Each structure stands twice: as C-alpha cells, then as structure tokens.
C-alpha cells in the first residue's frame, strides 16, 4: 500500500512516496528527481510502476528545497546530506529490506552515485545522467559513475548533456530519439530498468 510521509533532514523536511516490496525482505529502489523537476516525471513514474509490478518496492524522494517550493537546486553537499539522512531513516523504518538500490534522474542520479557507497547500496540506476553541462564536454562528470557498484545508465541519444561511455561495472543503454527528459517512451525506459534488476536476481 502506497504511503506518503515527510522525513526530517539537516536541510529541512524531505517528502517520500513509498510503495513497499510485495514480499518482506525484497528489493527497494530509492529514486530522486531532477534539479528543477519532481517525482512525477514520466520516466520516474514508469520505472516505479514497472518495479512495483515485478514485486519490488520503490521510494520516490523529494528533496527539501523542492518541498519548500524552490526550483533552484540546493548545493551538491546539501543534496547529498539530505539524501543520506533519508536513506538512514528508511533503513530504520524498513529493517527487513534485503537489498537497497539507489538512483534517480539527472541531478538525482548524480546524488545517488555520489552517496551510493555511504548508504550501503547494492547498485545504482541513473536515468538521464548529465555527463556535462550542454556544450561543455570539457566539464565531464563521468568520475561520479565510478562507484564500484553495478550501475545502469539510461540516456537518450539526443541528450544535450551527453551520454557516458560504458566502463567497468557501468552498463549504458542509449534510447533512440530520446532527449534529456526521456519522455518519448517511458514504458520502454522502465522495461530497461526492470530487466537490468531482474538479470541480477533483484526482482522476480
């Protein structure tokens, strides 16, 4: 049963939307939103539905700055601090969860990558990972993907923020015709995520 709540963090309250796993001790995927967006983005909703239908649990997390009504993103350190606090509280509330996978879209994917090891994640799902600012390939963020954990990147081939190259432990799926918002075929993007999780035995 879906459950909405707020979690206090050092950066103010974050909002969570929890769909728990079908079975006790299953996999829980925790997803964050993009810089100026929210958790109702089509790709996030489609991924949530696909993972939930496969028996997994999903938590959509709204960062404190968005809960407060601001669109301009908080500094990276503040985002990471709030996210880490949310994960700690989720672990306290859901102690029987066997496996935690973190991720998000765009800025949310970056936060998940930067904090994945600190929160004890088993893997990372990065939707529309912003490899560099538009027109600035010299400012690559590829190093953030080097978590040492199994990582799935799903980007569109027309994304002005670029597309990361595959690397050790990092699988990159390029979606034809998609831009940064991944709005052209959300169910197709969701199926890529579901299949990747299932291939690792993390979903039924």
MISE-140530 format. One record per atom (N, C-alpha, C): residue in one letter; x, y, z. Coordinates in steps of 0.02 Angstrom, whole numbers, padded with zeros to 5 digits, always signed. Layout:
% residues N
AXYZ ...
This chain:
% residues 204
X+00042-00060+00000 X+00000+00000+00000 X+00044+00062+00000 X+00030+00109-00045 X+00071+00169-00050 X+00064+00211+00013 X+00121+00241+00032 X+00123+00280+00093 X+00163+00343+00081 X+00133+00401+00092 X+00168+00465+00086 X+00184+00491+00156 X+00244+00521+00162 X+00265+00546+00227 X+00320+00597+00217 X+00339+00631+00270 X+00396+00676+00269 X+00449+00650+00318 X+00511+00660+00300 X+00568+00640+00342 X+00610+00702+00355 X+00623+00715+00418 X+00665+00773+00436 X+00738+00759+00418 X+00770+00808+00389 X+00841+00804+00372 X+00875+00867+00398 X+00941+00869+00399 X+00975+00931+00419 X+00962+00989+00373 X+00932+00976+00314 X+00918+01029+00266 X+00843+01043+00259 X+00805+01020+00309 X+00733+01029+00308 X+00698+00964+00290 X+00632+00964+00292 X+00595+00902+00279 X+00599+00881+00205 X+00611+00817+00195 X+00605+00786+00128 X+00539+00748+00127 X+00512+00737+00067 X+00450+00701+00061 X+00463+00633+00028 X+00431+00581+00053 X+00439+00515+00023 X+00371+00489+00001 X+00372+00450-00053 X+00313+00414-00077 X+00334+00341-00082 X+00311+00300-00036 X+00335+00231-00029 X+00285+00181-00055 X+00307+00138-00101 X+00272+00077-00121 X+00316+00020-00097 X+00298-00013-00041 X+00342-00065-00013 X+00345-00127-00058 X+00398-00167-00050 X+00402-00230-00088 X+00343-00275-00072 X+00325-00317-00121 X+00270-00364-00111 X+00287-00413-00055 X+00349-00437-00054 X+00370-00486-00004 X+00418-00453+00046 X+00412-00472+00109 X+00459-00447+00159 X+00530-00470+00141 X+00576-00423+00145 X+00645-00440+00130 X+00663-00434+00057 X+00622-00399+00018 X+00636-00391-00053 X+00683-00333-00067 X+00683-00313-00131 X+00724-00257-00154 X+00685-00192-00150 X+00719-00139-00128 X+00689-00072-00126 X+00731-00025-00169 X+00700+00006-00219 X+00733+00055-00262 X+00714+00124-00239 X+00764+00165-00222 X+00752+00233-00198 X+00774+00282-00252 X+00727+00324-00275 X+00739+00368-00333 X+00730+00441-00315 X+00775+00484-00340 X+00770+00556-00332 X+00755+00590-00398 X+00732+00651-00394 X+00709+00689-00453 X+00765+00732-00482 X+00751+00763-00539 X+00798+00809-00571 X+00800+00876-00536 X+00846+00919-00558 X+00859+00982-00523 X+00797+01026-00516 X+00762+01038-00571 X+00703+01081-00568 X+00638+01044-00573 X+00641+00978-00570 X+00582+00937-00579 X+00556+00908-00514 X+00515+00856-00522 X+00487+00823-00463 X+00479+00749-00477 X+00452+00713-00429 X+00449+00641-00434 X+00392+00617-00479 X+00354+00663-00508 X+00302+00644-00556 X+00329+00644-00627 X+00394+00651-00637 X+00423+00646-00704 X+00403+00580-00736 X+00386+00579-00800 X+00361+00518-00832 X+00407+00457-00825 X+00473+00467-00831 X+00517+00410-00826 X+00518+00381-00755 X+00518+00424-00704 X+00517+00400-00635 X+00453+00362-00620 X+00397+00389-00642 X+00333+00356-00629 X+00330+00288-00665 X+00354+00286-00727 X+00353+00223-00764 X+00398+00171-00732 X+00457+00191-00710 X+00502+00145-00676 X+00471+00120-00611 X+00441+00166-00573 X+00408+00145-00511 X+00355+00091-00525 X+00314+00103-00575 X+00260+00056-00590 X+00287-00012-00612 X+00339-00011-00653 X+00367-00074-00679 X+00399-00114-00623 X+00436-00081-00579 X+00470-00116-00524 X+00418-00141-00474 X+00368-00101-00460 X+00315-00122-00414 X+00277-00183-00442 X+00262-00181-00506 X+00226-00237-00537 X+00267-00301-00536 X+00334-00295-00532 X+00378-00353-00530 X+00391-00376-00458 X+00358-00345-00410 X+00364-00366-00340 X+00413-00326-00299 X+00448-00280-00330 X+00496-00239-00293 X+00462-00179-00260 X+00498-00147-00216 X+00473-00086-00184 X+00508-00025-00213 X+00475+00032-00210 X+00504+00094-00235 X+00488+00151-00187 X+00538+00193-00175 X+00527+00256-00138 X+00547+00313-00184 X+00501+00360-00195 X+00516+00421-00231 X+00528+00476-00180 X+00586+00508-00184 X+00607+00557-00134 X+00608+00627-00163 X+00574+00673-00130 X+00575+00743-00149 X+00622+00780-00101 X+00673+00812-00130 X+00723+00847-00090 X+00692+00906-00052 X+00722+00925+00005 X+00694+00979+00045 X+00684+01045+00008 X+00728+01063-00038 X+00719+01127-00072 X+00656+01128-00114 X+00637+01069-00142 X+00575+01066-00181 X+00515+01064-00135 X+00521+01030-00077 X+00466+01030-00028 X+00452+01101-00006 X+00505+01142-00001 X+00498+01212+00020 X+00472+01257-00036 X+00463+01229-00096 X+00435+01268-00151 X+00486+01302-00195 X+00551+01287-00186 X+00602+01318-00227 X+00618+01274-00287 X+00632+01305-00344 X+00651+01268-00404 X+00726+01265-00413 X+00761+01318-00391 X+00833+01318-00397 X+00862+01265-00350 X+00904+01220-00375 X+00929+01166-00333 X+00975+01190-00278 X+00975+01153-00224 X+01021+01166-00169 X+01092+01145-00191 X+01144+01168-00156 X+01212+01146-00171 X+01219+01070-00165 X+01267+01042-00201 X+01276+00970-00203 X+01283+00940-00133 X+01323+00973-00091 X+01333+00947-00024 X+01269+00944+00016 X+01224+00993+00007 X+01160+00993+00042 X+01115+00937+00016 X+01115+00927-00050 X+01076+00873-00079 X+01099+00805-00052 X+01164+00795-00052 X+01191+00732-00028 X+01176+00721+00046 X+01180+00774+00085 X+01167+00768+00157 X+01094+00749+00170 X+01048+00782+00135 X+00977+00767+00144 X+00962+00695+00121 X+00989+00676+00064 X+00977+00608+00036 X+01003+00555+00084 X+01062+00565+00110 X+01092+00517+00157 X+01049+00511+00220 X+01022+00566+00243 X+00978+00564+00302 X+00914+00526+00287 X+00886+00536+00228 X+00825+00500+00209 X+00838+00425+00207 X+00894+00405+00177 X+00911+00334+00172 X+00920+00303+00242 X+00952+00340+00287 X+00962+00315+00354 X+00895+00303+00389 X+00849+00350+00381 X+00783+00342+00413 X+00743+00286+00380 X+00748+00279+00314 X+00714+00224+00281 X+00740+00156+00305 X+00805+00152+00314 X+00834+00089+00340 X+00808+00075+00410 X+00799+00127+00450 X+00772+00117+00518 X+00700+00093+00515 X+00661+00121+00469 X+00590+00104+00464 X+00579+00036+00430 X+00624+00016+00387 X+00615-00044+00347 X+00674-00092+00358 X+00682-00116+00418 X+00742-00155+00435 X+00747-00223+00400 X+00692-00248+00373 X+00693-00314+00342 X+00706-00311+00267 X+00715-00251+00240 X+00731-00246+00169 X+00799-00278+00156 X+00801-00324+00109 X+00862-00362+00096 X+00911-00323+00054 X+00886-00284+00006 X+00931-00253-00042 X+00907-00182-00058 X+00953-00135-00055 X+00939-00065-00070 X+00973-00045-00134 X+00935-00020-00182 X+00963+00007-00244 X+00943+00080-00248 X+00991+00123-00264 X+00977+00195-00265 X+00982+00221-00337 X+00951+00278-00349 X+00953+00306-00416 X+00913+00369-00421 X+00898+00388-00482 X+00860+00448-00495 X+00871+00471-00566 X+00843+00529-00581 X+00853+00557-00647 X+00895+00621-00642 X+00942+00631-00688 X+00982+00691-00694 X+01017+00708-00628 X+01001+00764-00597 X+01032+00782-00533 X+01023+00727-00481 X+00964+00697-00480 X+00951+00643-00433 X+00996+00583-00444 X+01014+00570-00507 X+01060+00515-00523 X+01130+00532-00496 X+01150+00595-00502 X+01216+00615-00477 X+01219+00607-00401 X+01166+00629-00366 X+01165+00621-00293 X+01170+00548-00274 X+01132+00505-00309 X+01133+00434-00293 X+01203+00405-00304 X+01236+00424-00357 X+01304+00399-00370 X+01352+00422-00316 X+01350+00486-00299 X+01398+00513-00251 X+01392+00482-00182 X+01332+00459-00165 X+01319+00434-00097 X+01308+00359-00093 X+01311+00324-00150 X+01290+00253-00153 X+01328+00210-00103 X+01393+00219-00100 X+01432+00177-00054 X+01418+00196+00018 X+01410+00260+00032 X+01398+00282+00101 X+01333+00256+00129 X+01282+00246+00086 X+01217+00223+00111 X+01210+00147+00106 X+01262+00113+00083 X+01261+00040+00081 X+01219+00012+00025 X+01216+00046-00032 X+01176+00023-00089 X+01209-00038-00122 X+01167-00079-00152 X+01191-00137-00191 X+01205-00118-00263 X+01171-00065-00288 X+01180-00044-00357 X+01149+00024-00368 X+01157+00050-00429 X+01135+00117-00446 X+01098+00116-00512 X+01042+00153-00516 X+01005+00163-00578 X+01006+00238-00594 X+01041+00256-00648 X+01050+00327-00666 X+01012+00342-00730 X+00957+00378-00725 X+00917+00398-00783 X+00939+00467-00806 X+00952+00475-00870 X+00972+00540-00898 X+01031+00570-00860 X+01082+00529-00847 X+01140+00555-00811 X+01170+00612-00851 X+01177+00672-00820 X+01203+00731-00855 X+01279+00731-00858 X+01306+00700-00910 X+01378+00691-00914 X+01416+00757-00910 X+01389+00809-00939 X+01421+00875-00938 X+01367+00928-00950 X+01380+00991-00932 X+01333+01044-00950 X+01327+01048-01026 X+01269+01067-01052 X+01262+01072-01125 X+01316+01115-01157 X+01349+01089-01208 X+01401+01125-01243 X+01468+01128-01207 X+01475+01092-01150 X+01537+01094-01113 X+01563+01024-01099 X+01581+00987-01151 X+01606+00918-01141 X+01671+00916-01101 X+01705+00973-01094 X+01766+00976-01055 X+01753+00971-00980 X+01690+00980-00960 X+01672+00977-00889 X+01636+00911-00874 X+01670+00856-00887 X+01640+00790-00879 X+01629+00772-00805 X+01574+00738-00793 X+01558+00713-00726 X+01563+00637-00724 X+01597+00608-00773 X+01600+00535-00779 X+01627+00502-00716 X+01671+00537-00680 X+01700+00506-00621 X+01648+00490-00568 X+01591+00526-00568 X+01540+00512-00518 X+01509+00443-00527 X+01514+00415-00588 X+01486+00349-00601 X+01531+00293-00575 X+01591+00310-00555 X+01639+00259-00532 X+01628+00240-00460 X+01571+00211-00445 X+01554+00193-00376 X+01583+00126-00356 X+01602+00085-00405 X+01623+00017-00390 X+01564-00031-00381 X+01503-00005-00390 X+01442-00045-00384 X+01412-00057-00454 X+01374-00110-00463 X+01338-00118-00527 X+01295-00057-00540 X+01303-00028-00599 X+01269+00035-00614 X+01238+00031-00684 X+01175+00051-00689 X+01140+00057-00753 X+01130+00130-00769 X+01151+00150-00829 X+01139+00218-00853 X+01092+00212-00913 X+01038+00251-00912 X+00991+00253-00969 X+00987+00325-00993 X+01013+00339-01052 X+01013+00406-01080 X+00985+00405-01151 X+00960+00462-01172 X+00937+00470-01241 X+00994+00489-01287 X+00990+00468-01350 X+01044+00483-01397 X+01043+00556-01419 X+00991+00594-01400 X+00987+00665-01417 X+00994+00709-01355 X+01021+00682-01302 X+01028+00718-01239 X+01084+00770-01246 X+01068+00836-01238 X+01120+00887-01244 X+01170+00885-01186 X+01154+00848-01133 X+01200+00841-01077 X+01250+00784-01089 X+01246+00751-01147 X+01293+00699-01164 X+01273+00631-01141 X+01310+00581-01164 X+01298+00511-01146 X+01363+00480-01121 X+01364+00453-01061 X+01426+00423-01035 X+01446+00362-01076 X+01509+00346-01074 X+01534+00285-01104 X+01529+00228-01053 X+01518+00167-01077 X+01519+00110-01030 X+01588+00105-00997 X+01588+00079-00937 X+01651+00069-00900 X+01643+00007-00858 X+01695-00010-00821 X+01692-00068-00778 X+01635-00062-00728 X+01587-00107-00731 X+01531-00106-00686 X+01475-00058-00706 X+01486-00020-00760 X+01437+00030-00781 X+01409+00010-00849 X+01346-00009-00851 X+01312-00026-00914 X+01274+00035-00938 X+01282+00053-01001 X+01249+00112-01029 X+01201+00089-01084 X+01138+00106-01077 X+01087+00092-01128 X+01066+00158-01158 X+01073+00165-01224 X+01057+00227-01259 X+00989+00218-01293 X+00942+00261-01277 X+00874+00257-01304 X+00867+00301-01365 X+00852+00272-01423 X+00847+00311-01485 X+00791+00362-01483 X+00807+00422-01507 X+00757+00475-01512 X+00741+00511-01448 X+00771+00490-01393 X+00756+00521-01328 X+00803+00580-01314 X+00775+00631-01282 X+00815+00686-01258 X+00824+00680-01183 X+00842+00734-01149 X+00858+00730-01078 X+00798+00711-01036 X+00738+00729-01058 X+00679+00715-01016 X+00654+00643-01021 X+00680+00604-01069 X+00659+00534-01078 X+00583+00527-01080 X+00550+00573-01113 X+00477+00574-01116 X+00448+00536-01176 X+00488+00518-01224 X+00462+00488-01286 X+00432+00419-01273 X+00464+00378-01233 X+00441+00310-01220 X+00457+00290-01148 X+00422+00318-01099 X+00435+00300-01030 X+00428+00225-01016 X+00377+00190-01043 X+00373+00118-01030 X+00433+00079-01055 X+00461+00100-01112 X+00521+00067-01137 X+00581+00078-01092 X+00588+00138-01066 X+00642+00152-01018 X+00632+00111-00955 X+00570+00107-00931 X+00556+00069-00871 X+00572-00005-00881 X+00559-00031-00940 X+00573-00102-00953 X+00649-00115-00952 X+00689-00068-00975 X+00761-00075-00972 X+00783-00082-00899 X+00755-00040-00856 X+00773-00042-00785 X+00749-00108-00753 X+00687-00127-00766 X+00661-00189-00737 X+00703-00248-00758 X+00720-00252-00823 X+00759-00309-00847 X+00829-00311-00816 X+00859-00253-00807 X+00926-00250-00777 X+00924-00274-00704 X+00873-00253-00667 X+00867-00275-00598 X+00852-00350-00595 X+00809-00374-00640 X+00792-00445-00640 X+00851-00488-00659 X+00894-00464-00704 X+00952-00503-00726 X+01001-00515-00668 X+00998-00472-00618 X+01041-00480-00559 X+01007-00519-00503 X+00947-00543-00516 X+00911-00579-00465 X+00881-00533-00412 X+00875-00469-00428 X+00850-00420-00380 X+00775-00410-00387 X+00745-00437-00440 X+00673-00435-00450 X+00651-00502-00476 X+00587-00517-00469 X+00560-00579-00497 X+00549-00572-00571 
